[in-house]
Amino acid sequence: MKIKITEMGPKLKGIIATESAELFETRWPNLLSCFSAGDVFYAIGSYLQIEGLPQEVRDDYSCATVCKATEDAFVTLLKRGALDGFVRVNPLPPAAQNELDTMCGIAKPAANPAAEARASQMSSIDECVTDFRGRLDSRAFKNKWMTGDPARKEIYESAIAAGRV
């Protein structure tokens, strides 16, 4: 159920604001640990007072929408350099950078297990072809690719099927 901000009392607004801040801290703990969090929240509050709350927040004053507005304000202020004075750790550690990338919408491509398996298989086939074409003598090649490990034998057979061996 959506509740407009104009339909709420100050006590409920305060509770939602506090819970939204806690949600923000829970979502981005590594990133916030690299900043002076109190100063960041003060800057975000000032920004939202000056710019005004987004229409989505005014129409649905909930933890989710307030947290999203907080994230958007954080990114805007960071891009403008307004949070530079509050940085405690520079450069950001990988975990914090990953959270920032996620917050900014710079998501890493989702892992595609089928594509990764295909790439791995092609790499193995390339290794087999290289071994066949002279890196290994025939005896060493046979020992490596044709006896013992069934997975290697399957790779060898795939190289044959592809016409590469």
N, C-alpha and C positions, 0 to 999 in steps of 0.2 A: 504494500500500500504506500503510495507516494504522498508525502505531506509537504506542503509548501512551507517555506521558512516563515512566511507571514502568519501562519496558523499556529506557531509554536511560542511557548513562553520562554523567557530567558534561561530558566533552569534547565529545561530540556535541550535548548541550543547548546548550553555549556557542556552538558553530558555528552552530546553527540560530538562536539568539537574535541573534547578530551579523548573519547574513544577513537575518533578518527586519527588523532595524533599518535595514539598507541598503535593503531593498525599500520600507519605509515612507518613507525619505528620497527614494527615486527616484520614488515615486508622488505625493508631495506637496511638491515642491521649493519652489514659490512660497510656499506656506503656512508651511513650516518656516523659510524665510528671514526671516519676520516675527517669529520668536520666538528666544529663546536656546535653541538645540536641545539642548544638554547638560542644561540645567535641566529642559526638557520631558521628556526621556527619563528623567531621574532621578525626576521626579514620577510619570511613568507606571509606572516600575518599583516605586516605593513603593506606588502605588495597587494594582497587581496583587499585591504581597506581602500587603497588608492584606486586600483583597477575595478573593484567591485567583484562580487561573486559571479561566476558563470551562470548563465540562465538555467543550466541543468541542475545546479546546486539550489538555486532559488525555487525551482519547481519540485525538487525531490531532495530535501535536506536529510540525508542519511549518511551513515559512516562511509559507505562505498563512494558516494558522489563527492563528499568532502575530501576523502583520501585522494581521489583522482584529481581534484582541483589542487590539492597540496602537491601532488607529484608534478602536475603541469606547471605550477608556480615555481617549484624547485628547478625544473629543467630550464624554464625561461630565465630565472635569475642566474643560474649557472652559466648559461650561454652569454648573458650580458656582462658577466664578470662580477656581479654583485655579491657573490659568495666567496670570491677569491680570498678575502681577508679572514675567512673562517676555516680555511683548510688547515688541518693539523698534519696530514700525511700527504706527501707529494713525492713521487707519483703515486697514484692510487694502486693498491695491491690488486692482483688479478680478480679476487672475489668481489671487491668493491667495484672494479671496472665492469665486471659482468653484470652486476646489479644496475649500474648506471646505464649500460647498453640496453638492458631490458626495459628500464624505465623510459628511455628515450625512443624505444621502438626499434632499436638496432639489434634485432634478434639474429643470432647465429642461425644458419640454415639448419633445419631439423635433420637429425641423423636419419638417413635412409638405409636401413639394414640391407636391403636388396642391392642397392647401388654400391655400398661398401663391400659386400660379399663379391659382387661382380668385379670390382676394382682389384680386390685381393686375389681373386682367381686369375685375372689377366696378368697381374704382377707375377704370380707363380708360373703361369704359362710362359711368360717372357723369360723367366729364369731357366725354365726347362729348355726352351729354344736356344738360349745362349749356351747352356751346357752341351746341348746336342751339336751345335755348330763349332765346337772346338775348345771350349773352356775345359771340358773333361775328356779324358780318353774314353774309349768305348766301354771298358770294364768298369771304370768309376761311374760312368753315366748309368750303366745297367744296375749297378749296386744302389745308386741313389734313387733312380726313377722307376725301375721295373721290379724290384724285389723288396720285400719287407713292408714298408708303410703303404697300406691300401690307398690312402689319400694322395700320396705322390704318384701312384700308378694311375689314379683317376685323372690327375693333372696331365700326365704324359699322354693318356688316351684323348683328353680334350685337345691337346696340342696337335695330335695326329688328325683328329676330326676337323680341326680348323685349317688343316693343310699347312701347318707351320713346321712340322717335323717330317 
